[in-house]
């Protein structure tokens, strides 16, 4: 099954890239194959300077090798050999009214499958929060998750709320989504069903983003909007470097730095002691991100 998972994730990468090219309508992905000296490798596919996407990446990797002392300490692993494969995506749009979006699905096993788990999730980071579009996004995640377990969406949504949070800022990175890790047969599903759930989320990814893009009427971005976009991108950098588990795993497993840091925005900004105009869209968005929200009423 390890080979089946690896091949399916590679096919998922190619499907998502094709779908995103159609959404952008201009830019095409470039592929950069790479090999890991300790074992395995991957294909990093990037898109830039498009109609919709200023910078984006869809990375596939399948790596294996001995569990290093650094991995054991950082990731609290007990096995001697590991295999990991997955697809990781981050898209930074050109226009401030389009949201940043991230997805990751991954499979990890120790000692030839003696222990395994799946992880992943999708989350949305609007520069300006549109509550209806936020609700639409969460509804799409719930509909897919409910096909496998009605427990998944509420549990994984709460997990995302905790995970995609910047404690030093006391604010969420965005409007959340779902996040899960160490998912195995103890959840009540078979290994094959959990794998299929990951693939279903991957197929949802371009559909969900297209809905966001198609629902937003654009005017030429103002200087104020572009400045706010750069500041929100700065928050994205802070989260990824300080808190993101995928980034940490990549670094401590001896992963490829270019692919690991693919998620960074093309430009970002920080402003000392930022003061926002009361009642402005920027102030409203920031206030929204300092609270936890239920987007779907039970």
C-alpha positions in Angstrom: 0.0 0.0 0.0 3.0 2.3 0.5 3.6 2.3 -3.2 -0.1 2.9 -3.9 -0.2 5.9 -1.6 2.9 7.4 -3.1 1.7 7.0 -6.7 -1.8 8.4 -5.8 -0.3 11.5 -4.1 1.9 12.2 -7.2 -1.2 11.9 -9.4 -3.1 14.2 -7.0 -0.3 16.8 -7.4 -0.6 16.8 -11.2 -4.4 17.0 -11.0 -4.3 20.0 -8.7 -1.7 21.8 -10.8 -3.8 21.3 -14.0 -6.9 22.6 -12.2 -5.0 25.7 -10.9 -3.6 26.5 -14.3 -7.2 26.6 -15.6 -8.2 28.9 -12.7 -5.3 31.3 -13.4 -5.8 31.3 -17.1 -2.2 32.5 -17.8 0.7 31.1 -15.8 1.9 27.5 -16.1 3.6 25.4 -13.5 7.3 24.6 -13.7 8.6 21.3 -12.3 11.8 20.9 -10.3 12.7 17.2 -9.6 15.0 16.5 -6.7 16.6 13.7 -4.8 17.3 13.2 -1.2 20.8 11.8 -0.4 19.5 9.7 2.5 16.7 8.2 0.4 13.8 9.3 -1.8 13.0 12.7 -3.4 10.2 14.6 -5.0 8.9 17.0 -7.5 8.3 20.7 -6.6 6.0 22.5 -8.9 5.8 26.3 -8.8 3.7 29.0 -10.5 4.4 32.7 -10.5 3.4 36.0 -12.0 0.1 34.8 -13.2 -3.3 36.4 -13.6 -4.5 35.1 -10.2 -1.4 33.7 -8.5 1.6 35.9 -7.7 3.4 32.9 -6.2 2.4 29.3 -5.5 3.8 25.9 -5.0 2.4 22.3 -5.2 5.1 20.0 -3.8 5.2 16.2 -3.8 7.7 14.2 -1.8 8.4 10.6 -0.9 11.4 10.2 1.4 12.7 7.5 3.6 15.7 6.6 5.7 16.9 6.2 9.3 15.2 8.2 12.0 17.9 10.6 13.1 18.5 11.7 16.7 17.2 15.2 15.8 14.0 13.7 14.5 13.6 11.5 17.6 14.0 14.5 19.8 12.0 17.0 17.9 9.2 14.7 16.7 9.1 12.3 19.7 9.6 9.2 17.4 10.6 5.8 18.6 11.2 3.8 15.4 14.5 3.3 13.5 13.4 3.8 9.9 10.7 6.0 8.4 8.9 6.6 5.2 6.9 9.7 4.5 5.0 10.9 1.4 2.6 13.8 0.8 1.4 16.8 -1.1 1.8 20.3 0.3 0.3 23.4 -1.3 0.4 27.2 -0.6 -1.0 29.8 -3.0 -0.3 33.5 -2.6 -2.7 35.5 -4.8 -1.8 38.7 -6.7 -4.9 40.6 -5.5 -5.5 41.4 -1.8 -9.1 40.4 -2.2 -8.2 36.9 -3.1 -7.3 34.7 -0.1 -4.1 32.8 0.6 -4.9 29.0 0.8 -2.9 26.1 2.1 -3.4 22.3 2.0 -1.4 19.4 3.1 -2.1 15.6 3.0 0.6 13.2 4.1 1.3 9.7 5.1 4.0 8.6 7.6 5.1 5.1 8.7 7.8 3.7 10.9 9.7 0.4 10.5 7.9 -0.8 7.3 4.4 0.0 8.5 4.6 -1.3 12.1 3.2 2.2 13.0 1.5 4.6 10.6 -0.7 7.6 10.4 -2.2 10.1 8.0 -2.3 13.9 8.5 -3.4 17.0 6.7 -6.0 19.6 6.3 -7.0 22.8 4.4 -7.2 26.3 5.7 -8.0 29.7 4.2 -6.3 33.0 5.0 -8.2 35.9 3.6 -6.5 39.3 3.8 -10.1 40.7 4.2 -12.6 38.4 5.7 -15.9 37.9 3.9 -18.1 36.0 6.3 -20.3 34.4 3.6 -17.3 33.1 1.7 -15.8 31.8 4.9 -19.1 30.0 5.6 -19.1 28.5 2.1 -15.5 27.3 2.6 -16.4 25.5 5.8 -19.6 24.1 4.4 -17.5 22.5 1.6 -15.1 20.9 4.1 -18.0 19.6 6.2 -19.8 18.0 3.2 -16.7 16.1 2.2 -15.8 15.1 5.8 -19.3 14.0 6.6 -19.1 11.4 3.8 -16.5 9.5 6.0 -17.6 10.5 9.6 -19.9 13.1 11.0 -17.3 13.5 13.8 -14.6 14.6 11.5 -15.6 18.2 10.7 -16.3 19.5 14.2 -13.3 17.7 15.6 -10.9 18.8 12.9 -12.3 22.3 12.7 -11.6 22.8 16.4 -8.1 21.3 15.9 -7.5 23.8 13.1 -8.7 26.7 15.3 -6.1 25.7 17.9 -3.3 24.9 15.4 -3.5 27.9 13.0 -3.2 30.4 15.9 -0.4 32.9 16.6 -0.2 33.0 20.4 2.3 35.9 20.4 -0.3 37.9 18.5 -3.4 36.4 20.1 -5.0 36.1 16.7 -5.8 33.4 14.2 -3.8 33.1 11.0 -7.0 33.2 9.0 -10.6 31.7 9.1 -9.3 28.2 9.8 -10.6 25.1 8.1 -9.7 21.6 9.2 -6.5 20.0 10.5 -5.8 16.5 11.6 -2.7 14.4 12.5 -1.8 10.9 13.6 -5.0 9.6 12.1 -5.1 5.8 12.0 -7.6 3.0 12.4 -8.4 4.0 15.9 -10.6 6.7 14.4 -13.1 3.9 13.3 -12.1 3.9 9.6 -9.9 1.5 7.7 -6.6 2.5 6.4 -8.0 2.5 2.9 -10.9 4.8 3.9 -8.6 7.3 5.7 -6.4 7.4 2.6 -9.5 8.0 0.4 -10.5 10.8 2.7 -7.2 12.5 2.1 -7.6 12.1 -1.6 -11.1 13.6 -1.5 -9.8 16.6 0.4 -7.1 17.0 -2.3 -9.7 16.9 -5.1 -11.8 19.5 -3.2 -8.9 21.9 -3.0 -9.1 23.5 -6.5 -12.9 23.4 -6.4 -13.0 25.3 -3.1 -10.5 27.9 -4.3 -12.2 28.4 -7.6 -15.4 29.2 -5.7 -13.6 31.9 -3.7 -12.1 33.5 -6.9 -15.3 33.4 -8.9 -17.3 35.0 -6.0 -15.2 38.0 -5.6 -15.6 41.1 -7.9 -12.3 42.8 -8.3 -11.3 46.5 -8.7 -7.8 47.6 -9.1 -6.0 47.1 -5.8 -5.4 50.3 -3.8 -2.1 51.2 -2.1 -3.9 50.7 1.3 -5.1 47.2 0.2 -1.6 46.2 -1.0 0.0 47.5 2.2 -2.5 45.4 4.3 -1.8 42.3 2.2 1.9 42.7 2.8 1.3 42.9 6.6 -1.0 39.9 6.6 1.7 38.0 4.6 4.1 38.9 7.4 1.8 37.1 9.9 1.9 34.1 7.6 5.7 34.0 7.7 5.6 34.3 11.5 3.3 31.2 11.8 5.2 29.1 9.3 8.6 29.7 10.8 7.6 29.6 14.5 4.8 27.1 14.7 4.2 25.0 11.6 4.8 21.3 12.1 5.4 20.5 8.5 8.2 23.1 8.3 9.8 21.7 11.4 9.5 18.1 10.1 11.1 19.1 6.8 14.0 20.8 8.4 14.7 18.1 11.1 14.3 15.2 8.6 17.0 16.7 6.4 14.5 17.8 3.8 15.1 20.1 0.8 15.2 23.7 2.0 13.9 25.2 -1.2 10.8 23.0 -1.1 10.2 23.4 2.6 10.3 27.2 2.4 8.2 27.2 -0.8 5.3 28.4 1.4 6.8 31.8 2.0 5.1 34.8 0.2 7.0 36.7 -2.5 6.9 39.9 -0.4 5.9 40.6 3.1 6.1 43.5 5.5 6.1 44.4 9.2 5.2 47.7 10.7 6.2 48.8 14.2 3.3 49.6 16.6 0.7 49.4 13.8 -2.4 51.5 14.4 -5.5 50.9 12.3 -8.3 53.4 11.7 -11.3 52.5 13.8 -14.1 51.0 11.7 -11.8 50.4 8.7 -12.0 47.1 6.8 -8.5 46.3 8.1 -9.6 46.9 11.7 -12.7 44.8 11.3 -10.7 41.9 9.9 -8.2 42.1 12.7 -10.9 42.1 15.3 -12.6 39.1 13.6 -9.3 37.2 13.7 -9.0 37.7 17.4 -12.1 35.6 18.1 -13.1 32.0 17.4 -16.1 31.6 15.1 -18.6 28.8 14.3 -19.4 29.2 10.6 -21.9 26.4 10.3 -25.0 26.2 12.6 -25.9 22.8 13.8 
